[in-house]
Amino acid sequence: MVIMAAPTSSLTFQPILERIAEEIGRTPGRGRPADYIPALAARDPRRFGMAVAELDGTVYGVGDWREPFSTQSITKVFTLALDLAREGDELWEHVGREPSGNPFNSLVQLEYEDGIPRNPFINAGALVVTDRLYTRTGDAAGELLAFLRAESGNPALDFDKDVAASESAHGDRNAALAHFMASYGNIDNPVPALLDQYFRQCSLTASCADLALATTFLARHGVRADGTRLLTRSQAKQVNAVMLTCGTYDAAGDFAYRVGLPGKSGVGGGIIAVVPGRCTLCVWSPGLDERGNSVAGVAALDRFTTLTGLSVF
């Protein structure tokens, strides 16, 4: 697997990334890092990295594209794919596929929807998916880590114990979500064990290059880097569709309007995006808007699809 920055003279994505980075560097107002997780609050909102991975594993990057950052909710895409590959459509009996219209850690909808979360990317839905993967593997976080190491080609990827501990210490809302769903029979494992898996999952650190590469199986319609198939074409389509409609919290409509790609953000400031059949992207900048999405990241992806004409529309 090749990781390289291509020369700007060739017909590659590199000149486009450099132009985007220059434009982003001149942009005032970059948002604020997530302050409710102390380990993330100290990040400089002016940091910026962006990478594009082609289907053959070639990667182009700019800025802090090799800088590891806390992936947070981006990992929900990979746990969804890993569980969907194992249990198929049965998963959708336990979690929905609709945008929530509420904050990602909201309890509001769960009661009148009988403990079934709206989608796999809000916290309640991700807890259900992690719980089901945990039941099937005995170690959902470990399964995720092994998958990301293999797909990125980076065996050094790991969890950040300090971030996991920080999230656990401030995880009362997630505990409430899990206990509430357990009361409806929608959680199989003991809540403390599930939360440990979930907080470890969200603490994983990776770079834009790592995540762009790890996401390419979705651009290959479910085929992994080694040529084996993780998802059917239909399942890959399902994951991409849910990313498009639900992947950026309650700003998914605006993201689809501006960017026009399936994407998933995390409060660590990262966003992954998929151009099916062509390439994948990851952008990182820690400053967030009021909905929890990277301000510079969304702007950069907007410029990318505008400059290249690559979108699903």
Stockholm file with secondary structure:
# STOCKHOLM 1.0

chainA/1-313         MVIMAAPTSSLTFQPILERIAEEIGRTPGRGRPADYIPALAARDPRRFGMAVAELDGTVYGVGDWREPFSTQSITKVFTLALDLAREGDELWEHVGREPSGNPFNSLVQLEYEDGIPRNPFINAGALVVTDRLYTRTGDAAGELLAFLRAESGNPALDFDKDVAASESAHGDRNAALAHFMASYGNIDNPVPALLDQYFRQCSLTASCADLALATTFLARHGVRADGTRLLTRSQAKQVNAVMLTCGTYDAAGDFAYRVGLPGKSGVGGGIIAVVPGRCTLCVWSPGLDERGNSVAGVAALDRFTTLTGLSVF
#=GR chainA/1-313 SS CCCCCCCTTSSSSHHHHHHHHHHHHTCCCCCBCCSSSHHHHTSCTTCCEEEEEETTSCEEEEESTTCCEECGGGHHHHHHHHHHHHHGGGGGGTSCCSCCCSCTTCCHHHHHTTTCCSCTTSHHHHHHHHHHHHHHHSCHHHHHHHHHHHHHTCTTCEECHHHHHHHHHTCHHHHHHHHHHHHTTCCCSCHHHHHHHHHHHHTEEECHHHHHHHTHHHHTTTBCTTSCBSSCHHHHHHHHHHHHHHTTGGGHHHHHHHTCSCEEECTTSEEEEEETTTEEEEEECCCBCTTSCBHHHHHHHHHHHHHHCCSCC
#=GC SS_cons         CCCCCCCTTSSSSHHHHHHHHHHHHTCCCCCBCCSSSHHHHTSCTTCCEEEEEETTSCEEEEESTTCCEECGGGHHHHHHHHHHHHHGGGGGGTSCCSCCCSCTTCCHHHHHTTTCCSCTTSHHHHHHHHHHHHHHHSCHHHHHHHHHHHHHTCTTCEECHHHHHHHHHTCHHHHHHHHHHHHTTCCCSCHHHHHHHHHHHHTEEECHHHHHHHTHHHHTTTBCTTSCBSSCHHHHHHHHHHHHHHTTGGGHHHHHHHTCSCEEECTTSEEEEEETTTEEEEEECCCBCTTSCBHHHHHHHHHHHHHHCCSCC
//
